[in-house]
Amino acid sequence: MIERYSRQALRDIWSLHNQYQTWLDVEIAVDAGWVAAGHIPTADLVKIRKHATFDVDRIAEIELSTRHDVVAFTRNVSESLGEERKWIHYGLTSTDVVDTAQALRLRQANDIIKKDLKAWQAAIKALALKYKDTVMMGRTHGVHAEPTTFGLKMARFYASASRAIERFDRVSAEVETGKLSGAVGTFANVPPYVEAVAMKELGLTPQPIGSQVLPRDLHADYIQTIALIGTQMEELATEIRSLQRSEIHEVEEGFAKGQKGSSAMPHKRNPIGDENITGLARVLRGYAVTALENVTLWHERDISHSSAERIILADATAILDYILDRQTGILNNLGVFPDTMRQNMDRTYGLIYSQRLLLSLIDAGLSREQAYDTVQPLTARSWDERLMFRELVDADPTITDKLSKAQIDDAFDYHYHLRHVDDIFKRVGLA
């Protein structure tokens, strides 16, 4: 994990200390299952709960000789116990502990990310509601198209955030699962009853069937969803970056007192936060590929997935937490310039009303072909000669014979394009 792109809470979750703590939580929960099954004396479980501990440095020392981290861990835990030490790791295989404990850490990360997602969506919602009726230029292919509002633009991202939350709720529940079925997954040495008791104590869902490991399509689905959320955030980041360009300058990331935009050019205010998010979204998509490749293992298990997961699970959750927090901050401090939005609409000489004029001529009796062939030459002349489109329309007898001044005024009124804004807001839950 890179400290620059992670926050402390996620670093703590994926720390070596918390790894061993969740391993110990699993070991104790399994012993609780054995007590419920009548195989371990209650007194021994009491001693284990009270005295079992570990030391990160000591585990590292033992691992130098065992070359197996779980064996080093269990031996270190045993050093803190008396005769009851024999029940540590009883009937288990390493992946029982590692996979189940990993689910505990994923749950810890998920709890934080779920809060992040809600805060992110709330920031989008606030902008959508505040600027619901703030008219601006809608662009297709980067070119002026027809009027929209900044609120509608943000409402679209609000709906995207709703889908992100729904997806993450689903995959987070699916990875908060464990297995304690032993070597090759047959429950030969740990009966299902023991697993059920242990999983209840841990608050996890038992996986109905696995091999020696949990099915890795669960984790692939999870990482792909994280990558998709990152990509949805990148879409919003790209929108802000584009609208902040000097030629447009309709929005701007907040710029703190004392902040510097360039080491060379004192005037620069760059959308560095959203550029940062864009870059990290690319990293998340790369992790999705690795997660997919982790699905295919040899027979009942191999560990080709293990080394990759030690990187991608920690990094993916930490990066998502980081960029959600960062973009939420950007949105909460976003500079929005309605006057510039309105001014930019005039940069294309009123050509944005060409379709409305076209439809008005059709309504007045022209065929679509006649109407199109009447309007298009005027739009070309307006653009090529930098003339106001409305003036050319008013001087064209084919149009003025069909449409009154009031009808032409109506065709050039941007309010027409905004008449369903309230309806759209209701459709996305922003009424």
VEXLUMFI-960557 format. One record per residue (C-alpha): residue in three letters; x, y, z. Coordinates in steps of 0.1 Angstrom, whole numbers, padded with zeros to 4 digits, always signed. Example, Ala and Ser with C-alpha at 12.3 -4.5 7.8 and 13.67 -1.06 7.14 Angstrom:
BEGIN
ALA+0123-0045+0078
SER+0137-0011+0071
//
This chain:
BEGIN
MET+0000+0000+0000
ILE+0012+0035-0009
GLU+0007+0059+0020
ARG+0001+0088-0004
TYR-0030+0071-0019
SER-0044+0055+0012
ARG-0060+0067+0045
GLN-0050+0055+0079
ALA-0082+0035+0086
LEU-0076+0012+0056
ARG-0039+0010+0064
ASP-0048-0002+0098
ILE-0072-0028+0085
TRP-0046-0043+0061
SER-0017-0041+0086
LEU+0002-0072+0096
HIS-0010-0068+0132
ASN-0047-0068+0121
GLN-0040-0098+0098
TYR-0028-0118+0128
GLN-0056-0105+0150
THR-0082-0117+0126
TRP-0064-0150+0123
LEU-0066-0153+0161
ASP-0103-0144+0160
VAL-0109-0173+0136
GLU-0089-0198+0157
ILE-0108-0188+0189
ALA-0142-0190+0171
VAL-0134-0225+0158
ASP-0125-0236+0194
ALA-0159-0222+0204
GLY-0174-0245+0178
TRP-0155-0274+0192
VAL-0168-0266+0227
ALA-0204-0265+0214
ALA-0197-0299+0198
GLY-0186-0312+0231
HIS-0151-0319+0220
ILE-0131-0292+0239
PRO-0136-0285+0276
THR-0152-0251+0283
ALA-0124-0243+0307
ASP-0098-0246+0279
LEU-0117-0222+0257
VAL-0119-0197+0287
LYS-0081-0199+0290
ILE-0076-0195+0253
ARG-0098-0164+0251
LYS-0080-0149+0281
HIS-0044-0157+0273
ALA-0040-0163+0236
THR-0019-0136+0221
PHE+0008-0130+0194
ASP+0038-0109+0187
VAL+0045-0097+0151
ASP+0082-0097+0155
ARG+0083-0132+0171
ILE+0062-0146+0142
ALA+0087-0131+0118
GLU+0115-0148+0137
ILE+0098-0182+0137
GLU+0089-0179+0100
LEU+0126-0176+0092
SER+0128-0213+0100
THR+0093-0226+0092
ARG+0090-0206+0059
HIS+0052-0208+0065
ASP+0035-0178+0080
VAL+0005-0197+0094
VAL+0027-0223+0111
ALA+0048-0195+0125
PHE+0017-0178+0138
THR+0002-0208+0155
ARG+0035-0216+0172
ASN+0037-0181+0185
VAL+0002-0182+0198
SER+0009-0216+0215
GLU+0038-0199+0233
SER+0012-0178+0252
LEU-0008-0208+0263
GLY-0005-0239+0285
GLU-0017-0274+0277
GLU-0048-0259+0260
ARG-0025-0249+0232
LYS-0032-0282+0216
TRP-0066-0269+0205
ILE-0051-0241+0184
HIS-0056-0249+0147
TYR-0072-0282+0156
GLY-0085-0299+0124
LEU-0079-0268+0103
THR-0059-0262+0072
SER-0041-0228+0067
THR-0066-0215+0041
ASP-0095-0221+0066
VAL-0079-0194+0087
VAL-0065-0172+0060
ASP-0096-0170+0038
THR-0121-0166+0067
ALA-0099-0140+0084
GLN-0096-0122+0051
ALA-0134-0119+0050
LEU-0133-0103+0084
ARG-0109-0076+0071
LEU-0129-0072+0039
ARG-0160-0066+0061
GLN-0141-0039+0080
ALA-0131-0023+0048
ASN-0166-0026+0034
ASP-0181-0008+0064
ILE-0159+0022+0057
ILE-0164+0021+0019
LYS-0202+0020+0023
LYS-0201+0052+0043
ASP-0178+0067+0017
LEU-0202+0059-0011
LYS-0231+0075+0008
ALA-0211+0107+0014
TRP-0200+0108-0022
GLN-0236+0104-0034
ALA-0248+0131-0010
ALA-0222+0156-0024
ILE-0235+0149-0059
LYS-0271+0152-0048
ALA-0264+0186-0032
LEU-0250+0200-0065
ALA-0279+0185-0085
LEU-0305+0201-0063
LYS-0287+0235-0061
TYR-0282+0238-0098
LYS-0313+0220-0110
ASP-0324+0250-0132
THR-0290+0264-0140
VAL-0289+0264-0178
MET-0257+0254-0195
MET-0245+0240-0228
GLY-0250+0203-0235
ARG-0222+0189-0256
THR-0220+0159-0278
HIS-0186+0149-0293
GLY-0173+0179-0273
VAL-0193+0202-0296
HIS-0223+0224-0286
ALA-0255+0204-0290
GLU-0286+0218-0271
PRO-0292+0234-0237
THR-0293+0214-0205
THR-0288+0223-0168
PHE-0259+0216-0145
GLY-0283+0200-0121
LEU-0294+0175-0148
LYS-0257+0167-0155
MET-0252+0160-0118
ALA-0285+0141-0115
ARG-0271+0117-0141
PHE-0241+0111-0118
TYR-0264+0107-0088
ALA-0281+0079-0106
SER-0247+0064-0114
ALA-0238+0066-0077
SER-0270+0048-0068
ARG-0261+0019-0091
ALA-0226+0019-0076
ILE-0240+0015-0041
GLU-0264-0013-0051
ARG-0235-0032-0068
PHE-0212-0028-0038
ASP-0239-0038-0013
ARG-0243-0071-0033
VAL-0206-0080-0037
SER-0196-0069-0002
ALA-0222-0094+0012
GLU-0209-0121-0010
VAL-0172-0118+0000
GLU-0181-0116+0037
THR-0181-0154+0038
GLY-0158-0180+0052
LYS-0150-0217+0051
LEU-0137-0241+0077
SER-0141-0273+0058
GLY-0104-0284+0061
ALA-0081-0298+0035
VAL-0098-0302+0001
GLY-0131-0290+0016
THR-0146-0323+0028
PHE-0152-0314+0064
ALA-0133-0346+0073
ASN-0116-0330+0104
VAL-0139-0301+0112
PRO-0176-0310+0110
PRO-0201-0285+0095
TYR-0216-0279+0130
VAL-0183-0265+0142
GLU-0181-0243+0112
ALA-0217-0230+0118
VAL-0210-0221+0154
ALA-0177-0204+0145
MET-0192-0184+0116
LYS-0220-0172+0138
GLU-0195-0159+0163
LEU-0175-0142+0136
GLY-0207-0128+0119
LEU-0198-0143+0086
THR-0219-0164+0061
PRO-0206-0200+0057
GLN-0198-0207+0021
PRO-0220-0237+0010
ILE-0191-0255-0007
GLY-0156-0247-0015
SER-0124-0267-0022
GLN-0095-0260+0001
VAL-0101-0223-0007
LEU-0131-0201-0011
PRO-0142-0198-0048
ARG-0123-0169-0063
ASP-0150-0158-0086
LEU-0164-0141-0054
HIS-0133-0120-0051
ALA-0131-0113-0088
ASP-0167-0100-0088
TYR-0158-0078-0058
ILE-0127-0063-0074
GLN-0144-0058-0107
THR-0171-0039-0089
ILE-0145-0018-0072
ALA-0129-0011-0106
LEU-0163-0002-0121
ILE-0170+0022-0093
GLY-0136+0037-0099
THR-0144+0041-0135
GLN-0178+0057-0127
MET-0158+0082-0106
GLU-0134+0087-0134
GLU-0163+0096-0157
LEU-0173+0124-0132
ALA-0137+0134-0128
THR-0133+0137-0166
GLU-0164+0159-0168
ILE-0150+0183-0142
ARG-0116+0183-0158
SER-0131+0192-0192
LEU-0154+0219-0178
GLN-0125+0234-0160
ARG-0105+0240-0192
SER-0097+0277-0197
GLU-0118+0278-0229
ILE-0148+0266-0210
HIS-0142+0274-0173
GLU-0177+0265-0161
VAL-0165+0248-0130
GLU-0133+0247-0110
GLU-0118+0225-0083
GLY-0114+0244-0050
PHE-0080+0260-0047
ALA-0067+0264-0011
LYS-0049+0294+0002
GLY-0012+0288-0003
GLN-0017+0260-0029
LYS+0005+0260-0059
GLY-0006+0248-0093
SER+0027+0248-0111
SER+0064+0250-0101
ALA+0069+0272-0132
MET+0037+0291-0139
PRO+0022+0310-0109
HIS-0011+0315-0126
LYS-0020+0278-0129
ARG-0050+0262-0112
ASN-0051+0226-0124
PRO-0078+0199-0117
ILE-0052+0177-0100
GLY-0076+0160-0077
ASP-0097+0146-0106
GLU-0066+0138-0126
ASN-0054+0118-0096
ILE-0087+0100-0095
THR-0084+0092-0132
GLY-0050+0077-0128
LEU-0060+0055-0098
ALA-0091+0043-0117
ARG-0067+0029-0142
VAL-0049+0010-0115
LEU-0081-0005-0102
ARG-0090-0018-0137
GLY-0056-0035-0138
TYR-0064-0052-0105
ALA-0096-0065-0120
VAL-0076-0084-0146
THR-0055-0100-0119
ALA-0086-0109-0099
LEU-0100-0127-0129
GLU-0068-0146-0134
ASN-0069-0157-0098
VAL-0102-0176-0103
THR-0085-0206-0121
LEU-0066-0228-0096
TRP-0052-0263-0099
HIS-0076-0290-0086
GLU-0087-0283-0050
ARG-0061-0255-0045
ASP-0028-0239-0053
ILE-0015-0206-0040
SER-0010-0187-0073
HIS-0037-0164-0062
SER-0023-0157-0027
SER+0006-0134-0035
ALA-0015-0114-0059
GLU-0043-0110-0034
ARG-0020-0097-0007
ILE-0015-0068-0030
ILE-0048-0062-0048
LEU-0073-0066-0020
ALA-0055-0042+0003
ASP-0047-0017-0025
ALA-0081-0019-0042
THR-0101-0012-0011
ALA-0077+0015+0001
ILE-0076+0032-0033
LEU-0114+0032-0035
ASP-0117+0046+0000
TYR-0091+0073-0009
ILE-0106+0084-0042
LEU-0142+0084-0028
ASP-0131+0107+0000
ARG-0111+0129-0024
GLN-0138+0133-0049
THR-0164+0140-0022
GLY-0141+0168-0010
ILE-0138+0181-0045
LEU-0176+0182-0050
ASN-0182+0199-0017
ASN-0158+0226-0026
LEU-0165+0228-0064
GLY-0166+0263-0079
VAL-0196+0266-0102
PHE-0200+0296-0125
PRO-0236+0299-0139
ASP-0228+0332-0156
THR-0200+0316-0176
MET-0223+0287-0185
ARG-0249+0311-0199
GLN-0223+0331-0218
ASN-0208+0300-0233
MET-0241+0292-0249
ASP-0237+0322-0272
ARG-0203+0311-0285
THR-0219+0292-0313
TYR-0240+0321-0325
GLY-0274+0306-0316
LEU-0269+0274-0337
ILE-0280+0254-0307
TYR-0316+0262-0316
SER-0314+0247-0351
GLN-0334+0215-0343
ARG-0361+0234-0326
LEU-0364+0257-0356
LEU-0364+0226-0379
LEU-0393+0210-0360
SER-0412+0243-0360
LEU-0410+0244-0398
ILE-0422+0208-0400
ASP-0451+0217-0377
ALA-0458+0247-0400
GLY-0462+0224-0431
LEU-0428+0218-0446
SER-0416+0182-0452
ARG-0387+0172-0430
GLU-0364+0172-0461
GLN-0376+0208-0470
ALA-0371+0220-0435
TYR-0337+0205-0431
ASP-0325+0218-0464
THR-0338+0252-0455
VAL-0321+0254-0421
GLN-0288+0237-0427
PRO-0273+0262-0452
LEU-0281+0290-0428
THR-0263+0271-0400
ALA-0232+0266-0422
ARG-0231+0303-0431
SER-0235+0313-0395
TRP-0206+0291-0384
ASP-0183+0298-0413
GLU-0189+0336-0413
ARG-0194+0340-0376
LEU-0228+0355-0380
MET-0257+0353-0355
PHE-0280+0325-0366
ARG-0311+0343-0356
GLU-0303+0372-0379
LEU-0300+0349-0409
VAL-0333+0332-0399
ASP-0351+0365-0397
ALA-0338+0374-0432
ASP-0349+0341-0449
PRO-0383+0344-0466
THR-0389+0306-0467
ILE-0388+0307-0429
THR-0406+0340-0423
ASP-0434+0330-0446
LYS-0441+0299-0425
LEU-0433+0312-0390
SER-0443+0344-0372
LYS-0419+0364-0351
ALA-0434+0349-0319
GLN-0430+0314-0333
ILE-0393+0321-0341
ASP-0388+0336-0307
ASP-0402+0305-0292
ALA-0378+0283-0312
PHE-0349+0303-0298
ASP-0360+0301-0262
TYR-0338+0278-0241
HIS-0366+0272-0216
TYR-0383+0249-0240
HIS-0354+0224-0235
LEU-0358+0224-0198
ARG-0395+0218-0194
HIS-0390+0182-0183
VAL-0363+0188-0157
ASP-0387+0182-0128
ASP-0399+0150-0143
ILE-0364+0137-0147
PHE-0355+0146-0112
LYS-0385+0126-0099
ARG-0374+0096-0120
VAL-0340+0094-0104
GLY-0353+0100-0068
LEU-0344+0137-0065
ALA-0379+0152-0063
//
